[in-house]
């Protein structure tokens, strides 16, 4: 392979110690982490849904302090730079004992609750990291990933116990910056009905410095087809090991000229009673209140909703704006998702990357104006009025995202009419080379490239025929 690859898309790789993605793959990074200069935007979260600078204490850790005085737990400030390292053997021993204890006493008694410490939280997270790393790096399914999801469930409870005692958990950015490299290429193959190996051959060539241009060309070289699910989550933060999914919404859409999103769905999920007397984190962004979620099952307990969501995600490739966010939450909160992802039954596609690769305006907008943010992109494409705001609710944002994707593709002539009439100016010659009339402006594909064109000939393969499991570090 000609350039550095990224990891498995799970929390368990080197990103747990804060390592940044390789600069050579900067074009894959979501706007919230790189190109848009952060998501702080005056203290608001999104469109990265992740990093924030609002002083919220609900999610994240690394340092902790007791906010209450005289309660018997005052520890001052505990400075911990990162989750401690743990070997797989240590993690396995810890996890099996922890889950056995949980099975015997699912509702911790007062003594056990009062003895929980920040170190317990970090040890639990170290075990999650070590187990996740082994699971994604292994060929096949080395063990039942429900063990990891079980530890994540325990972790959320530990975090709430600590917070109920006044311990403030500082934010730690453990969210990966982008989808794994090979998943990005699989998404292109699925959307354009092409062979993955052709795209890899076109992209993985020297010089490495040309990677960004080559992958941009792959996004622009052929028509887009098929049915996709657009999905969006609203959560209590950016950390699936400590937070909760409180709203899930999705729509379906075909990539055709004149198409519109349909089959809209929206579901609220509950929260622990802890939040009944406290503001729900980021309520000022998504405006979800306790009245919206009270009497609702928590997402992890709502097995009917989980089954429905998984069936939707395995029926068609799914799109999300900054898709690594939804992907990470599903890994640790949705039963069966990690297994389906590793087996190639689930394919996430990041619409932020579609924005960056097709919308040439992105390069002319200052990064601090977040040009690839959904709200800004939608306003440029006319799917959101200048005086309107992104709603930050699952169904509404999913619908806005898919409308904007369709508007961008139509603008560049990359979708056909519903009856199959070709409206783009891309043609495949008899010798297999692709002749591309420049329909996307100066930043578009080269007029003719026999080498890349031969590698990029359409093969009418759909997402189900894209070879190999996705998201596996060893196959990246």
Beta strands, then each sheet from edge to edge (+ up, - down):
strand 1: 63-66
strand 2: 77-79
strand 3: 167-169
strand 4: 227-235
strand 5: 245-254
strand 6: 262-268
strand 7: 318-320
strand 8: 348-350
strand 9: 426-428
strand 10: 434-436
sheet 1: 2+ 1- 3+
sheet 2: 6+ 5- 4+ 7+ 8+
sheet 3: 9+ 10-
end
